[in-house]
Amino acid sequence: MDSQAFQRYLDSCIESLNSKQQALFETYQIGTFEAFDIDVDAEELHLLDDGEVALSARMVPIGSYDPESGSWMWGWANEAFPDALREKSARLKGLEAVTGFELFGAEMLQIDEDMAWEIAAMALDRLEAQGVYCGPASDTLYFYALTDIRHARG
């Protein structure tokens, strides 16, 4: 993929991300919840209000970004996730074949936050997910691809 084709692909992915994120906000108010929790064994992300699960989704870790150091670690490289989730995240290595860029096969990268969102946009496309959740944990931002989003039963 030459640089112009890559830019077209990236622009398309970003447009899709923006559209899907807007739909998530309008449908589920994602971005308004007070906290989130991850159940790695169930492969689910839970969004919480008043300490109670309000929304759940299947998730695949895309990666994590540390704004202070500018470092990115792919979800498939993060041993904090169980093997089953890392295997699902490993589909993102396929972006190297699509784009021709080796960064998709490197476990860690030095990037800025804009590029973290660009990576998330391409991951969203690759994983055919409904949207992306970016959740903070300590000083790190974790990016998750979401599918099967549903309100908690109550």
C-alpha positions as CSV (number, residue, x, y, z in Angstrom):
1,M,0.0,0.0,0.0
2,D,1.6,3.3,-1.0
3,S,1.3,6.4,1.1
4,Q,-1.7,7.8,-0.7
5,A,-3.6,4.5,-0.5
6,F,-2.7,4.3,3.2
7,Q,-4.0,7.8,3.8
8,R,-7.3,7.0,2.1
9,Y,-7.6,3.8,4.2
10,L,-6.8,5.7,7.4
11,D,-9.3,8.5,6.5
12,S,-12.0,5.9,5.9
13,C,-11.3,4.2,9.2
14,I,-11.3,7.5,11.1
15,E,-14.6,8.5,9.4
16,S,-16.1,5.1,10.4
17,L,-14.8,5.4,14.0
18,N,-16.3,8.9,14.3
19,S,-19.7,7.6,13.0
20,K,-19.7,4.6,15.2
21,Q,-18.7,6.5,18.3
22,Q,-21.5,9.0,17.7
23,A,-24.0,6.2,17.3
24,L,-22.7,4.7,20.6
25,F,-23.2,8.0,22.4
26,E,-26.7,8.5,20.9
27,T,-27.8,4.9,21.6
28,Y,-26.0,4.0,24.8
29,Q,-24.6,7.3,26.2
30,I,-21.1,5.8,26.1
31,G,-18.8,8.5,27.4
32,T,-21.1,9.5,30.2
33,F,-20.6,6.6,32.7
34,E,-18.7,7.2,35.9
35,A,-16.5,4.1,35.8
36,F,-15.8,0.9,33.9
37,D,-14.7,-2.6,34.9
38,I,-13.2,-5.4,32.9
39,D,-14.0,-9.1,33.4
40,V,-11.2,-10.7,31.4
41,D,-12.5,-14.2,31.9
42,A,-15.9,-13.3,30.5
43,E,-14.2,-11.0,27.9
44,E,-16.6,-8.2,28.9
45,L,-16.4,-4.6,29.7
46,H,-18.9,-3.1,32.1
47,L,-19.8,0.5,32.3
48,L,-21.0,1.6,35.8
49,D,-23.2,4.2,37.3
50,D,-23.5,4.5,41.1
51,G,-21.4,1.4,41.3
52,E,-23.9,-0.7,39.4
53,V,-23.4,-2.2,35.9
54,A,-25.5,-0.1,33.5
55,L,-24.1,-1.4,30.2
56,S,-22.1,-4.5,29.2
57,A,-20.2,-5.4,26.0
58,R,-18.0,-8.1,24.6
59,M,-14.5,-6.6,24.2
60,V,-11.1,-7.2,22.6
61,P,-8.2,-5.2,23.9
62,I,-6.7,-3.1,21.2
63,G,-3.8,-1.7,23.2
64,S,-2.7,0.7,25.9
65,Y,-1.2,4.2,25.7
66,D,0.8,6.0,28.3
67,P,0.6,9.7,27.6
68,E,3.5,10.6,29.8
69,S,6.0,8.3,28.1
70,G,4.3,8.2,24.7
71,S,4.4,4.4,24.6
72,W,1.9,2.1,23.1
73,M,1.6,-1.6,23.8
74,W,-0.6,-3.8,21.7
75,G,-3.3,-5.8,23.5
76,W,-1.9,-9.0,22.0
77,A,1.5,-8.2,23.7
78,N,0.1,-7.4,27.1
79,E,0.5,-10.5,29.4
80,A,-2.0,-9.0,31.8
81,F,-4.7,-10.3,29.5
82,P,-5.4,-14.1,29.3
83,D,-4.3,-16.0,26.2
84,A,-7.8,-16.2,24.7
85,L,-8.1,-12.4,24.6
86,R,-4.6,-11.9,23.4
87,E,-5.3,-14.3,20.5
88,K,-8.4,-12.3,19.5
89,S,-6.3,-9.1,19.7
90,A,-3.6,-10.8,17.6
91,R,-5.9,-10.4,14.6
92,L,-4.6,-6.8,14.6
93,K,-1.2,-8.1,13.5
94,G,-2.9,-8.6,10.1
95,L,-2.9,-4.8,9.7
96,E,0.8,-5.2,8.8
97,A,-0.1,-7.2,5.7
98,V,-2.9,-4.8,4.8
99,T,-0.8,-1.6,5.2
100,G,2.8,-2.8,4.7
101,F,3.8,-1.1,7.9
102,E,5.8,-3.1,10.4
103,L,4.5,-1.1,13.4
104,F,1.5,-3.4,13.5
105,G,3.8,-6.3,14.3
106,A,6.0,-4.6,16.9
107,E,4.9,-5.2,20.5
108,M,5.6,-1.6,21.6
109,L,5.7,1.8,19.8
110,Q,6.5,5.4,20.6
111,I,3.5,7.5,19.4
112,D,1.3,10.4,20.4
113,E,-2.4,10.2,21.5
114,D,-3.7,11.2,18.0
115,M,-1.9,8.2,16.6
116,A,-3.3,6.0,19.4
117,W,-6.8,6.9,18.1
118,E,-5.7,6.3,14.5
119,I,-4.6,2.8,15.5
120,A,-7.9,2.3,17.3
121,A,-9.8,3.4,14.1
122,M,-7.9,0.8,12.0
123,A,-8.4,-1.8,14.7
124,L,-12.2,-1.1,14.7
125,D,-12.2,-1.8,11.0
126,R,-10.1,-4.9,11.3
127,L,-12.2,-6.4,14.1
128,E,-15.5,-5.3,12.6
129,A,-16.5,-3.9,16.0
130,Q,-19.3,-1.5,17.0
131,G,-17.1,1.0,18.5
132,V,-14.1,1.8,20.8
133,Y,-14.0,2.4,24.5
134,C,-11.0,4.3,25.9
135,G,-10.8,3.9,29.6
136,P,-8.2,5.2,32.0
137,A,-6.4,3.0,34.5
138,S,-3.9,4.9,36.6
139,D,-1.9,7.0,34.1
140,T,-2.6,4.7,31.1
141,L,-5.4,4.8,28.5
142,Y,-6.7,1.3,27.5
143,F,-8.4,1.0,24.2
144,Y,-11.0,-1.8,23.7
145,A,-13.0,-2.8,20.6
146,L,-16.7,-3.4,21.6
147,T,-19.3,-5.7,20.2
148,D,-22.6,-7.1,21.5
149,I,-23.4,-4.0,23.5
150,R,-26.4,-4.3,25.8
151,H,-28.1,-2.5,28.7
152,A,-27.9,-4.3,32.1
153,R,-31.1,-6.2,33.0
154,G,-32.9,-4.5,35.8
